[in-house]
Amino acid sequence: MGRLGWHWWPRRTAKSPDAERFEGGDRRHLLQALSALIGGGALAATSSPAEAKDASELPPPKRALTGRDEAGKSVFKSFDVTSKVVEIDSNPGLTFYELYMTEGVPRLTGQEPDPMLQGTKAFPGPGGTMFRLISYPPKRPEGYKPPAGVTFESALQEMSDKVPRMGDHFDRSAPGMHTTDTIDYGVVVRGEMTLELDDGQKVHLRQGDCIVQNGTRHRWRNPLPEPCLMAFISIGGQRG
């Protein structure tokens, strides 16, 4: 995937809005919760200030979609930018590129419409699949302030509004921890990522490293002051 022409553009310089106290905790609690939310990065000092990128600074990846013509010959149905791009405003720089999904046993007539034109969902049901890229924001610099008015609950609600039911999978008692009824195949396309499990064990993933997530509780943290791009294929399963 390194040859797809994906480039990180220079960051814009912008001042963070003033943080406000929120119901149920203080600003520090909010920063810790948001930093854990989907790999937002730990709040620690960095050698140089880093700011999250928003999707407008990155060219959306292209997706080649194949099918068949009336004679049964294979053809490209489209080769264009990703049809469904989801930016999470409460966690600037977190962007979902929703590429394709199926439910049940997929038909292979080659005449199926693009499912992403109908919207997206958090994860597929049993036997279904979801293919997406996720761009995670950099590790936040010391003193980072989230957008004004954002709370942990409002951030989860925004995710559920934009990627239906995504926020439902997150543990309120341990920000960032989440569990899904899927097997997830993941690849670090660019950058680095840390994967943490229930027992506190962590594995550090570099570009090209892969993971197989077997429906276990986990969270992601970006350890670097630069974004991380990961590719995921999720396959819906059933709890034993």
C-alpha positions as a LaTeX table, in Angstrom:
\begin{tabular}{lrrr}
\hline
Residue & $x$ (\AA) & $y$ (\AA) & $z$ (\AA) \\
\hline
Met1 & 0.00 & 0.00 & 0.00 \\
Gly2 & 3.07 & 2.21 & 0.19 \\
Arg3 & 2.75 & 2.77 & $-3.56$ \\
Leu4 & $-0.70$ & 4.22 & $-3.53$ \\
Gly5 & 0.63 & 7.76 & $-3.56$ \\
Trp6 & $-0.30$ & 8.46 & 0.06 \\
His7 & 1.61 & 11.49 & 1.30 \\
Trp8 & 1.36 & 13.45 & 4.52 \\
Trp9 & 1.11 & 17.15 & 3.74 \\
Pro10 & 2.67 & 19.87 & 5.95 \\
Arg11 & 0.70 & 20.71 & 9.05 \\
Arg12 & $-1.11$ & 23.99 & 9.46 \\
Thr13 & $-0.38$ & 25.99 & 12.59 \\
Ala14 & $-3.44$ & 26.73 & 14.65 \\
Lys15 & $-4.10$ & 27.71 & 18.23 \\
Ser16 & $-6.09$ & 25.26 & 20.32 \\
Pro17 & $-9.35$ & 26.58 & 21.82 \\
Asp18 & $-9.58$ & 27.09 & 25.56 \\
Ala19 & $-10.58$ & 23.98 & 27.46 \\
Glu20 & $-13.51$ & 24.19 & 29.80 \\
Arg21 & $-14.52$ & 22.25 & 32.88 \\
Phe22 & $-17.07$ & 19.58 & 32.09 \\
Glu23 & $-19.73$ & 17.81 & 34.07 \\
Gly24 & $-18.41$ & 14.80 & 35.99 \\
Gly25 & $-14.71$ & 15.70 & 36.13 \\
Asp26 & $-12.01$ & 18.29 & 35.59 \\
Arg27 & $-10.06$ & 19.29 & 32.49 \\
Arg28 & $-7.25$ & 16.83 & 33.23 \\
His29 & $-9.70$ & 13.93 & 33.36 \\
Leu30 & $-11.17$ & 15.02 & 30.05 \\
Leu31 & $-7.75$ & 15.26 & 28.39 \\
Gln32 & $-6.81$ & 11.78 & 29.63 \\
Ala33 & $-10.08$ & 10.31 & 28.37 \\
Leu34 & $-9.88$ & 11.93 & 24.94 \\
Ser35 & $-6.23$ & 11.00 & 24.54 \\
Ala36 & $-7.16$ & 7.34 & 24.93 \\
Leu37 & $-10.14$ & 7.55 & 22.61 \\
Ile38 & $-9.31$ & 5.44 & 19.55 \\
Gly39 & $-5.55$ & 5.87 & 19.76 \\
Gly40 & $-5.55$ & 9.61 & 20.25 \\
Gly41 & $-2.15$ & 9.31 & 21.92 \\
Ala42 & $-0.96$ & 9.71 & 25.50 \\
Leu43 & $-0.65$ & 13.16 & 27.01 \\
Ala44 & 3.06 & 13.52 & 27.57 \\
Ala45 & 5.78 & 15.96 & 26.67 \\
Thr46 & 7.23 & 15.60 & 23.21 \\
Ser47 & 10.54 & 16.83 & 21.88 \\
Ser48 & 8.75 & 19.19 & 19.52 \\
Pro49 & 5.13 & 20.37 & 19.42 \\
Ala50 & 2.82 & 18.31 & 17.19 \\
Glu51 & $-0.64$ & 19.09 & 15.99 \\
Ala52 & $-3.26$ & 16.74 & 14.60 \\
Lys53 & $-3.97$ & 16.88 & 10.93 \\
Asp54 & $-7.48$ & 17.14 & 9.60 \\
Ala55 & $-8.69$ & 15.32 & 6.53 \\
Ser56 & $-8.61$ & 18.47 & 4.40 \\
Glu57 & $-4.80$ & 18.36 & 4.58 \\
Leu58 & $-4.59$ & 14.81 & 3.22 \\
Pro59 & $-5.54$ & 13.56 & $-0.25$ \\
Pro60 & $-8.22$ & 10.85 & 0.24 \\
Pro61 & $-7.00$ & 7.40 & $-0.82$ \\
Lys62 & $-8.31$ & 6.04 & $-4.11$ \\
Arg63 & $-10.23$ & 2.78 & $-4.31$ \\
Ala64 & $-10.39$ & 0.58 & $-7.41$ \\
Leu65 & $-13.70$ & $-1.32$ & $-7.52$ \\
Thr66 & $-14.06$ & $-4.21$ & $-9.95$ \\
Gly67 & $-17.09$ & $-5.96$ & $-11.39$ \\
Arg68 & $-18.34$ & $-7.54$ & $-14.61$ \\
Asp69 & $-19.92$ & $-6.20$ & $-17.75$ \\
Glu70 & $-22.97$ & $-7.69$ & $-19.47$ \\
Ala71 & $-20.75$ & $-10.19$ & $-21.30$ \\
Gly72 & $-19.30$ & $-11.41$ & $-18.00$ \\
Lys73 & $-15.88$ & $-9.85$ & $-18.58$ \\
Ser74 & $-14.11$ & $-8.28$ & $-15.62$ \\
Val75 & $-14.09$ & $-4.48$ & $-15.66$ \\
Phe76 & $-13.28$ & $-1.58$ & $-13.38$ \\
Lys77 & $-16.56$ & $-0.18$ & $-12.13$ \\
Ser78 & $-14.78$ & 2.79 & $-10.58$ \\
Phe79 & $-11.37$ & 4.12 & $-9.64$ \\
Asp80 & $-11.92$ & 7.21 & $-7.58$ \\
Val81 & $-11.41$ & 8.75 & $-4.17$ \\
Thr82 & $-12.98$ & 6.98 & $-1.23$ \\
Ser83 & $-16.73$ & 7.55 & $-1.34$ \\
Lys84 & $-17.19$ & 7.67 & 2.45 \\
Val85 & $-14.80$ & 9.75 & 4.58 \\
Val86 & $-15.68$ & 10.35 & 8.25 \\
Glu87 & $-13.86$ & 13.00 & 10.29 \\
Ile88 & $-14.27$ & 13.04 & 14.08 \\
Asp89 & $-14.36$ & 16.69 & 15.13 \\
Ser90 & $-14.05$ & 15.96 & 18.87 \\
Asn91 & $-10.72$ & 14.22 & 18.24 \\
Pro92 & $-9.14$ & 16.30 & 15.43 \\
Gly93 & $-7.09$ & 14.20 & 13.04 \\
Leu94 & $-9.07$ & 10.98 & 13.61 \\
Thr95 & $-10.47$ & 10.03 & 10.19 \\
Phe96 & $-12.20$ & 6.89 & 8.94 \\
Tyr97 & $-11.92$ & 5.98 & 5.26 \\
Glu98 & $-14.78$ & 3.54 & 4.72 \\
Leu99 & $-13.89$ & 1.39 & 1.71 \\
Tyr100 & $-16.28$ & $-1.57$ & 1.42 \\
Met101 & $-18.54$ & $-3.86$ & 3.41 \\
Thr102 & $-20.55$ & $-7.05$ & 2.93 \\
Glu103 & $-23.12$ & $-8.96$ & 4.97 \\
Gly104 & $-23.50$ & $-12.74$ & 5.03 \\
Val105 & $-22.07$ & $-14.72$ & 2.14 \\
Pro106 & $-21.34$ & $-12.17$ & $-0.60$ \\
Arg107 & $-22.71$ & $-12.71$ & $-4.08$ \\
Leu108 & $-20.12$ & $-12.51$ & $-6.83$ \\
Thr109 & $-22.14$ & $-11.53$ & $-9.86$ \\
Gly110 & $-20.08$ & $-8.38$ & $-10.36$ \\
Gln111 & $-23.31$ & $-6.42$ & $-10.74$ \\
Glu112 & $-23.73$ & $-5.49$ & $-7.08$ \\
Pro113 & $-24.03$ & $-1.75$ & $-6.33$ \\
Asp114 & $-21.37$ & $-0.06$ & $-4.22$ \\
Pro115 & $-22.57$ & $-0.66$ & $-0.63$ \\
Met116 & $-20.79$ & 2.45 & 0.67 \\
Leu117 & $-23.18$ & 4.70 & $-1.24$ \\
Gln118 & $-25.80$ & 3.71 & 1.35 \\
Gly119 & $-23.66$ & 4.73 & 4.32 \\
Thr120 & $-21.52$ & 2.79 & 6.78 \\
Lys121 & $-21.68$ & 0.99 & 10.12 \\
Ala122 & $-19.35$ & 0.27 & 13.01 \\
Phe123 & $-18.80$ & $-3.44$ & 12.43 \\
Pro124 & $-20.34$ & $-6.21$ & 10.35 \\
Gly125 & $-22.71$ & $-8.92$ & 11.57 \\
Pro126 & $-21.76$ & $-12.63$ & 11.60 \\
Gly127 & $-20.08$ & $-13.55$ & 8.33 \\
Gly128 & $-19.99$ & $-9.94$ & 7.14 \\
Thr129 & $-16.89$ & $-7.93$ & 6.36 \\
Met130 & $-15.72$ & $-4.33$ & 6.70 \\
Phe131 & $-12.70$ & $-2.82$ & 4.96 \\
Arg132 & $-11.48$ & 0.57 & 6.18 \\
Leu133 & $-8.44$ & 2.76 & 6.68 \\
Ile134 & $-8.11$ & 4.79 & 9.89 \\
Ser135 & $-5.83$ & 7.80 & 10.26 \\
Tyr136 & $-4.97$ & 8.29 & 13.94 \\
Pro137 & $-3.83$ & 11.71 & 15.19 \\
Pro138 & $-0.33$ & 12.18 & 16.61 \\
Lys139 & 0.57 & 11.86 & 20.25 \\
Arg140 & $-0.71$ & 15.06 & 21.79 \\
Pro141 & 1.91 & 17.54 & 23.00 \\
Glu142 & 2.03 & 18.72 & 26.59 \\
Gly143 & $-0.61$ & 21.38 & 27.12 \\
Tyr144 & $-2.88$ & 20.18 & 24.32 \\
Lys145 & $-6.47$ & 21.34 & 24.75 \\
Pro146 & $-9.46$ & 19.56 & 23.16 \\
Pro147 & $-12.14$ & 21.48 & 21.29 \\
Ala148 & $-14.29$ & 23.61 & 23.59 \\
Gly149 & $-17.30$ & 21.86 & 25.07 \\
Val150 & $-16.14$ & 18.32 & 24.26 \\
Thr151 & $-16.71$ & 15.61 & 26.89 \\
Phe152 & $-15.90$ & 11.92 & 26.77 \\
Glu153 & $-19.58$ & 11.07 & 26.31 \\
Ser154 & $-20.11$ & 13.68 & 23.61 \\
Ala155 & $-17.08$ & 12.31 & 21.74 \\
Leu156 & $-18.51$ & 8.80 & 21.84 \\
Gln157 & $-21.88$ & 10.11 & 20.70 \\
Glu158 & $-20.31$ & 11.88 & 17.74 \\
Met159 & $-18.65$ & 8.64 & 16.67 \\
Ser160 & $-21.95$ & 6.76 & 16.93 \\
Asp161 & $-23.70$ & 9.48 & 14.93 \\
Lys162 & $-21.15$ & 9.37 & 12.12 \\
Val163 & $-20.26$ & 5.66 & 12.19 \\
Pro164 & $-23.48$ & 4.11 & 13.52 \\
Arg165 & $-23.05$ & 2.48 & 16.96 \\
Met166 & $-19.26$ & 2.83 & 16.98 \\
Gly167 & $-19.29$ & 4.53 & 20.39 \\
Asp168 & $-21.35$ & 1.67 & 21.89 \\
His169 & $-18.32$ & $-0.62$ & 21.81 \\
Phe170 & $-16.19$ & 1.53 & 24.12 \\
Asp171 & $-15.68$ & 0.92 & 27.84 \\
Arg172 & $-16.70$ & 3.95 & 29.92 \\
Ser173 & $-14.59$ & 2.78 & 32.87 \\
Ala174 & $-11.35$ & 2.51 & 30.87 \\
Pro175 & $-11.21$ & 5.14 & 28.12 \\
Gly176 & $-10.02$ & 3.77 & 24.82 \\
Met177 & $-10.69$ & 0.13 & 25.70 \\
His178 & $-13.22$ & $-1.48$ & 23.39 \\
Thr179 & $-14.46$ & $-4.89$ & 22.30 \\
Thr180 & $-16.13$ & $-6.04$ & 19.08 \\
Asp181 & $-17.59$ & $-9.33$ & 17.87 \\
Thr182 & $-15.15$ & $-9.49$ & 14.99 \\
Ile183 & $-11.82$ & $-10.86$ & 13.90 \\
Asp184 & $-9.78$ & $-7.87$ & 12.77 \\
Tyr185 & $-6.84$ & $-8.09$ & 10.40 \\
Gly186 & $-4.78$ & $-4.91$ & 10.76 \\
Val187 & $-1.70$ & $-3.53$ & 9.00 \\
Val188 & 0.31 & $-0.41$ & 9.87 \\
Val189 & 0.51 & 1.43 & 6.56 \\
Arg190 & 2.41 & 4.45 & 7.82 \\
Gly191 & 3.71 & 5.54 & 11.21 \\
Glu192 & 3.74 & 3.46 & 14.41 \\
Met193 & 1.12 & 2.24 & 16.88 \\
Thr194 & 0.95 & 0.61 & 20.32 \\
Leu195 & $-1.63$ & $-2.11$ & 21.00 \\
Glu196 & $-2.57$ & $-2.74$ & 24.65 \\
Leu197 & $-4.60$ & $-5.67$ & 26.03 \\
Asp198 & $-6.40$ & $-6.45$ & 29.31 \\
Asp199 & $-3.32$ & $-7.65$ & 31.19 \\
Gly200 & $-1.47$ & $-4.41$ & 30.49 \\
Gln201 & 0.85 & $-6.05$ & 27.98 \\
Lys202 & 1.69 & $-3.89$ & 24.99 \\
Val203 & 3.18 & $-4.51$ & 21.57 \\
His204 & 4.80 & $-1.78$ & 19.51 \\
Leu205 & 3.89 & $-1.93$ & 15.81 \\
Arg206 & 5.93 & $-0.31$ & 13.05 \\
Gln207 & 5.20 & 0.26 & 9.39 \\
Gly208 & 4.36 & $-3.06$ & 7.74 \\
Asp209 & 3.63 & $-4.88$ & 11.02 \\
Cys210 & 0.35 & $-6.81$ & 11.20 \\
Ile211 & $-2.09$ & $-7.85$ & 13.91 \\
Val212 & $-4.89$ & $-10.38$ & 14.21 \\
Gln213 & $-7.38$ & $-9.17$ & 16.81 \\
Asn214 & $-9.55$ & $-12.10$ & 17.94 \\
Gly215 & $-12.50$ & $-10.24$ & 19.41 \\
Thr216 & $-10.51$ & $-9.28$ & 22.51 \\
Arg217 & $-10.69$ & $-6.11$ & 24.60 \\
His218 & $-7.97$ & $-3.67$ & 23.59 \\
Arg219 & $-6.98$ & $-0.08$ & 22.90 \\
Trp220 & $-4.69$ & 1.78 & 20.53 \\
Arg221 & $-2.21$ & 4.55 & 21.33 \\
Asn222 & $-0.12$ & 6.49 & 18.84 \\
Pro223 & 3.34 & 6.89 & 20.44 \\
Leu224 & 4.76 & 9.34 & 17.90 \\
Pro225 & 4.28 & 13.06 & 17.16 \\
Glu226 & 3.03 & 12.18 & 13.67 \\
Pro227 & $-0.16$ & 10.54 & 12.40 \\
Cys228 & $-0.48$ & 6.79 & 11.98 \\
Leu229 & $-2.40$ & 5.21 & 9.11 \\
Met230 & $-3.74$ & 1.68 & 9.58 \\
Ala231 & $-5.75$ & $-0.64$ & 7.34 \\
Phe232 & $-8.33$ & $-3.00$ & 8.84 \\
Ile233 & $-10.47$ & $-5.83$ & 7.55 \\
Ser234 & $-13.09$ & $-6.87$ & 10.12 \\
Ile235 & $-14.97$ & $-10.16$ & 9.82 \\
Gly236 & $-18.13$ & $-10.58$ & 11.91 \\
Gly237 & $-18.20$ & $-13.53$ & 14.28 \\
Gln238 & $-20.16$ & $-14.94$ & 17.22 \\
Arg239 & $-19.18$ & $-15.14$ & 20.86 \\
Gly240 & $-18.52$ & $-18.68$ & 22.06 \\
\hline
\end{tabular}
